[in-house]
Amino acid sequence: MEKKKLCRSTTNKRIGGVCAGIAEYFGWDPTIVRLIWAFLILCVGTGILLYLVLWFVLPKDNQ
């Protein structure tokens, strides 16, 4: 069994690959994760800061 690792996607990215990386890790559709992220940015306001932190913290995948 291959161990999963949370990392940014380099193949399915729009800005930094964070949403696509999270979607790949959990086996979700990247569009759903992007919609949730947009909701966090527009309604809660913490999405931008969290996205930037994850963009710099998460490593790129090896694909």
N, CA, C and O of each residue as an XYZ file, in Angstrom:
252
protein
N       0.844     -1.178      0.000
C       0.000      0.000      0.000
C       0.888      1.240      0.000
O       1.792      1.373      0.825
N       0.619      2.132     -0.926
C       1.409      3.347     -1.051
C       0.940      4.386     -0.030
O      -0.258      4.622      0.132
N       1.896      4.991      0.644
C       1.575      6.012      1.630
C       1.274      7.318      0.915
O       2.058      7.769      0.081
N       0.135      7.929      1.242
C      -0.249      9.209      0.643
C       0.543     10.342      1.278
O       0.872     10.314      2.464
N       0.839     11.343      0.448
C       1.529     12.519      0.939
C       0.809     13.746      0.397
O       0.539     13.833     -0.800
N       0.503     14.677      1.264
C      -0.166     15.908      0.856
C       0.853     16.829      0.212
O       1.828     17.230      0.848
N       0.627     17.165     -1.056
C       1.536     18.054     -1.772
C       0.753     18.816     -2.834
O      -0.374     18.458     -3.175
N       1.376     19.874     -3.347
C       0.751     20.689     -4.384
C       0.810     19.955     -5.722
O       1.797     19.285     -6.026
N      -0.230     20.082     -6.502
C      -0.274     19.466     -7.818
C       0.449     20.352     -8.830
O       0.318     21.576     -8.807
N       1.210     19.719     -9.712
C       1.858     20.458    -10.787
C       1.165     20.222    -12.119
O       1.452     20.903    -13.103
N       0.248     19.253    -12.152
C      -0.431     18.942    -13.412
C      -1.825     19.533    -13.499
O      -2.281     19.860    -14.595
N      -2.510     19.678    -12.386
C      -3.902     20.141    -12.385
C      -4.022     21.396    -11.528
O      -4.830     21.438    -10.600
N      -3.236     22.404    -11.826
C      -3.264     23.598    -10.987
C      -3.853     24.777    -11.738
O      -3.787     24.839    -12.966
N      -4.422     25.703    -11.002
C      -4.924     26.955    -11.555
C      -4.004     28.098    -11.129
O      -3.548     28.873    -11.970
N      -3.736     28.205     -9.851
C      -2.837     29.253     -9.357
C      -1.579     28.600     -8.775
O      -0.491     28.728     -9.338
N      -1.731     27.913     -7.663
C      -0.568     27.320     -7.014
C      -0.625     25.816     -6.888
O       0.363     25.195     -6.497
N      -1.758     25.209     -7.210
C      -1.893     23.767     -7.123
C      -2.336     23.258     -5.766
O      -2.379     22.048     -5.544
N      -2.667     24.162     -4.856
C      -3.054     23.756     -3.506
C      -4.388     23.002     -3.514
O      -4.488     21.925     -2.926
N      -5.403     23.552     -4.167
C      -6.723     22.918     -4.190
C      -6.669     21.554     -4.886
O      -7.284     20.592     -4.424
N      -5.937     21.476     -5.987
C      -5.818     20.207     -6.704
C      -5.046     19.190     -5.871
O      -5.368     18.002     -5.898
N      -4.039     19.634     -5.137
C      -3.295     18.734     -4.267
C      -4.146     18.184     -3.136
O      -4.062     17.001     -2.807
N      -4.963     19.039     -2.545
C      -5.873     18.586     -1.491
C      -6.895     17.609     -2.061
O      -7.209     16.597     -1.435
N      -7.413     17.912     -3.249
C      -8.384     17.026     -3.886
C      -7.775     15.664     -4.203
O      -8.425     14.640     -3.996
N      -6.552     15.632     -4.695
C      -5.881     14.360     -4.992
C      -5.645     13.558     -3.719
O      -5.788     12.336     -3.725
N      -5.292     14.217     -2.647
C      -5.018     13.538     -1.381
C      -6.265     12.837     -0.838
O      -6.192     11.698     -0.378
N      -7.411     13.527     -0.895
C      -8.642     12.962     -0.353
C      -9.456     12.190     -1.384
O     -10.449     11.557     -1.027
N      -9.057     12.229     -2.654
C      -9.785     11.520     -3.697
C     -11.048     12.242     -4.136
O     -12.006     11.604     -4.572
N     -11.059     13.554     -4.028
C     -12.215     14.369     -4.391
C     -11.996     15.007     -5.752
O     -10.903     14.942     -6.314
N     -13.038     15.616     -6.269
C     -12.962     16.381     -7.506
C     -12.366     17.756     -7.184
O     -12.818     18.409     -6.244
N     -11.367     18.206     -7.940
C     -10.757     19.511     -7.650
C     -11.729     20.684     -7.742
O     -11.540     21.693     -7.062
N     -12.756     20.569     -8.563
C     -13.738     21.652     -8.679
C     -14.477     21.865     -7.369
O     -14.759     23.003     -6.993
N     -14.791     20.792     -6.677
C     -15.484     20.891     -5.382
C     -14.588     21.610     -4.370
O     -15.052     22.474     -3.626
N     -13.315     21.252     -4.348
C     -12.389     21.885     -3.406
C     -12.237     23.368     -3.738
O     -12.162     24.203     -2.837
N     -12.191     23.692     -5.021
C     -12.078     25.101     -5.416
C     -13.322     25.892     -5.024
O     -13.212     27.052     -4.624
N     -14.489     25.294     -5.129
C     -15.719     25.971     -4.718
C     -15.748     26.195     -3.206
O     -16.166     27.255     -2.741
N     -15.311     25.215     -2.456
C     -15.240     25.371     -0.999
C     -14.254     26.479     -0.648
O     -14.510     27.289      0.242
N     -13.124     26.508     -1.354
C     -12.115     27.546     -1.099
C     -12.657     28.933     -1.427
O     -12.406     29.889     -0.694
N     -13.396     29.044     -2.523
C     -13.999     30.329     -2.891
C     -14.984     30.777     -1.812
O     -15.048     31.962     -1.486
N     -15.748     29.843     -1.261
C     -16.664     30.163     -0.175
C     -15.891     30.671      1.037
O     -16.293     31.651      1.662
N     -14.785     30.012      1.372
C     -13.981     30.458      2.514
C     -13.424     31.861      2.303
O     -13.365     32.664      3.234
N     -13.019     32.143      1.078
C     -12.470     33.469      0.787
C     -13.552     34.534      0.860
O     -13.349     35.584      1.469
N     -14.699     34.274      0.243
C     -15.744     35.291      0.155
C     -16.535     35.472      1.445
O     -16.875     36.599      1.807
N     -16.826     34.400      2.129
C     -17.716     34.491      3.296
C     -16.982     34.559      4.634
O     -17.386     35.300      5.530
N     -15.935     33.805      4.763
C     -15.249     33.743      6.042
C     -14.053     34.686      6.068
O     -13.786     35.311      7.094
N     -13.331     34.798      4.960
C     -12.211     35.714      4.869
C     -10.857     35.128      5.195
O      -9.840     35.795      5.005
N     -10.812     33.892      5.682
C      -9.532     33.286      6.056
C      -8.923     32.465      4.931
O      -7.803     31.973      5.067
N      -9.623     32.311      3.844
C      -9.158     31.451      2.762
C      -7.901     31.940      2.082
O      -7.054     31.127      1.712
N      -7.748     33.236      1.906
C      -6.580     33.771      1.205
C      -5.309     33.520      2.008
O      -4.310     33.052      1.462
N      -5.343     33.823      3.279
C      -4.169     33.618      4.123
C      -3.812     32.135      4.204
O      -2.640     31.774      4.094
N      -4.795     31.288      4.391
C      -4.553     29.846      4.469
C      -3.997     29.309      3.155
O      -3.101     28.464      3.161
N      -4.518     29.788      2.036
C      -4.027     29.355      0.730
C      -2.557     29.748      0.551
O      -1.749     28.938      0.097
N      -2.212     30.979      0.906
C      -0.829     31.433      0.774
C       0.123     30.628      1.656
O       1.227     30.282      1.234
N      -0.305     30.337      2.865
C       0.530     29.537      3.767
C       0.752     28.143      3.184
O       1.879     27.648      3.162
N      -0.330     27.509      2.710
C      -0.187     26.171      2.128
C       0.627     26.195      0.844
O       1.338     25.234      0.553
N       0.541     27.263      0.077
C       1.297     27.385     -1.161
C       2.804     27.323     -0.881
O       3.556     26.707     -1.636
N       3.233     27.962      0.202
C       4.648     27.979      0.532
C       5.094     26.774      1.355
O       6.267     26.403      1.310
N       4.180     26.156      2.107
C       4.546     25.051      2.986
C       4.523     23.699      2.271
O       5.412     22.873      2.478
N       3.515     23.471      1.437
C       3.378     22.161      0.782
C       4.415     21.998     -0.323
O       4.634     22.909     -1.121
N       5.050     20.826     -0.363
C       6.005     20.584     -1.454
C       5.271     20.257     -2.758
O       4.107     19.856     -2.739
N       5.962     20.434     -3.890
C       5.391     20.053     -5.184
C       5.425     18.539     -5.307
O       6.297     17.879     -4.742
N       4.454     17.984     -6.060
C       4.474     16.548     -6.279
C       5.543     16.190     -7.308
O       6.058     17.064     -8.004
N       5.869     14.922     -7.400
C       6.962     14.464     -8.259
C       6.488     13.959     -9.603
O       7.151     13.104    -10.191
N       5.381     14.441    -10.113
C       4.856     13.947    -11.389
C       5.435     14.701    -12.532
O       5.107     14.422    -13.685
